[in-house]
Amino acid sequence: MSAAASRPAAAEYDGPIVDCDVHAEPSSPDEILPYLPSEWSLDYLRQAGRTGPAKLMRPDAAPESGGPAGSAPELVHTQLLEPLGIDRAVLSPGTLVYAPSSPNPYYAAAMARAANDWLIDRWLGDETPFYGSILVANHLPEVAAAEIRRAGQHPRMVCVVMADNALGHPWGHALFHPIYEAAAELGLPVAIQAGGFGGVNPSPTGGGPPSLDLEQGTLAVQGAMNALVTFITEGVFDHYPSLKLILLEGGVAWLPGLLWRFDASFKGARREVPWVKRLPSEYFRDHVRITTQPPEIPPGYEHIVELLAEVGAQETLMFASDYPHRSEGEPLDIAARIPAAWLPNVLRGNALATFRWPERGN
Amino acid sequence: MYDGPIIDLDVHHNWKSQDDVMPYLPKGWQDYVTAPGPTVKQPMSVSMGFVNPHGFFREEGLLEDGSFPASDPVEVARRHLDASRITRAVLTHEDVLYLDALPNPFFAAEVARAANDWTADRWLPADSRFRASILVSNQLPDLAAAEIRRMSSVDRFDQVLMASNGIGKPFGHPSLDPIHRAAAEAGLPISFHVGAPGGIAASPIGFGYPNYYVEFHTLSCQSAMTHLVSLIAHGVFERYPALKVVLVETGSAWIPAILWRLDANYRARPSDTPWLKRPPSEYFRDHIRATTQPLETPEGIERLWHLLEAAGGEDVLCFASDYPHWDSDPVDFIEESLPQQWLPKVFHENACEVFGWSPDELEAEAATARGANTPA
């Protein structure tokens, strides 16, 4: 039986799929406590009691036995992996991914470490389809680099992930480079999850921080744009030529417009950044991977996909479901909106070439 | 070739030095400027700390005495309006434009008043094609509103203008309501020119200040994106149904993607913003216009057309040159870069609608100018 026997779309590609963005949640805060130094327990429990992302979640993804959406591996299997034919899912630690938004650098680092150890123990068994993301708090980049070198020893940790920006500078800034150096050293790509609202973060949007959910959800794209542009202008890929940047949940439809603009701005001001040797759009193709969730392009505007083709989408787009977050339509809707010829790359090939899979080693 | 009227929504007029505007400040604030001593003055403008290393101005804008480009009304009229067949030009300031970022909010409000009076006195009389902006500082919205009311009755002050973010909130936030209200009551559009880093301004890009000019130039569209979403999400256009907004110097290729995302998020949870009565993109089409510069230029310019069509295309764009900056878009370039059938709307009809100007009057002025330029 082909992996995709039961999936409705994507008839042109029936091989297995790699899902680059699945959120694994602890069943309860108690599940995290054994991994956290006891001095931080109260801080964590207080924070865990405050988080209430239920309205963002698929209502059917919470197990009947109790616990939040995304906390039961068997539901991930029956709701996501089996129906879509996914044989590899890259997990990030659910709402814990935002624990490093705490202004306290020591608590943030302890939480990141606890999230990594929990993810490894609870989800990343040898026979599972699950792979993990190393969460780091970037308040103290050297501490983050040490955590990458520690948690990166686990063969199923396949990338680094950050959602919050504690340094108050664009993502490519030299202050972050110890993190990227450690990731490059271990062959791990760095994923930036769009967002960065509240807590320790500076305004993640230009022109001031928004206040409504509608504004935040829409403007989260700016974090992805910021990482794409400043990794290139600040020379991250020149320092670490093997490094890949993955943009999560930042959408894709803005990409052609931004790259047109970026190349033009660079041509007009390149003397300022002499370490940037090629057009920004060329760095993008070689080093940046962008996930499909949310696809943004509404039905009727499929011709916009041609613009994505021009900037290299076939080699740079990677499928992500964002499970168990709710979104408009079905996770695989993207497959119907891009050319069939792209599907082997977008649904699998690009991800296989990007993450540090166990069989690739270091 | 397009030979109709051309309205330019972004012509940066400048002082030769801030001393030009000094006499328009009240005596007490003049003392504030000169008090630091004979060699140091309080600056009336804010530096962003970097410029394009290849130069910031088009060379042809430099004056013979070496003074700042676009600091002489007669020269601006000759070098730009005459040369580019501009029928009307909206003056948008230069050094003083970013006064929202001056640390002293009361001083910023006074500098805005002085800059407006200086423009009325020194620029508008020089050429009938000039139109002026009511420059305000957004740090203290009540003072900005008072300035809008003071200047709105002055002939040829046809829009409200803000650039940098001195209040730290996106421009749809209710703390700016006095500005929205005053503009709506005066029947004037609000022009949001791209803001700059520097002074006390909120960063024009996300995640802190940019380190390099190229980062600012590439990502400065983010502030326009934020303001667009903020104005719509906070229901500003429900409160002020006649209000129009123009986004200046922030490009346009980003607009379709942000509208798609905004509509999708609104559809997902309309109850979060119950004051909205329609999909967000409809407010955009009815109330917001974007200027052409800097026009994104993919290889194969028709790709840009296809993208912009998704956001209303010819109904949304208004021409702006950004004279005299290095990255300004000349009239000829826009003429070649957009579909011919878009040009009447982009060059004047859309702006006429925003400003309540008569297209017939513009046509007549353009015809007169064509006649004047025809060799006898």
Interface residues (C-beta under 8 A of the other chain):
Chain A: K55 N165 L167 G168 H169 P170 W171 H173 G196 N201 P202 S203 P204 T205 G206 G207 G208 P209 P210 S211 L212 D213 L214 E215 G217 T218 L219 V221 Q222 G223 M225 N226 V229 T230 T233 E234 G251 A253 W254 P256 G257 L258 W260 R261 F262 A264 S265 F266 G268 A269 R270 R271 E272 V273 P280 P294 E296 I297 P298 Y301 H303 I304 E306 L307 E310 R326 S327 E328
Chain B: F50 N52 P53 H54 N165 I167 G168 K169 P170 F171 H173 G195 A202 S203 P204 I205 G206 F207 G208 Y209 P210 N211 Y212 Y213 V214 E215 H217 T218 L219 S220 C221 Q222 S223 A224 M225 T226 H227 V229 S230 A233 H234 G251 A253 W254 P256 A257 I258 W260 R261 L262 D263 A264 N265 Y266 R267 A268 R269 D272 T273 P280 P294 E296 T297 P298 E299 G300 R303 L304 H306 L307 A310 W326 D327
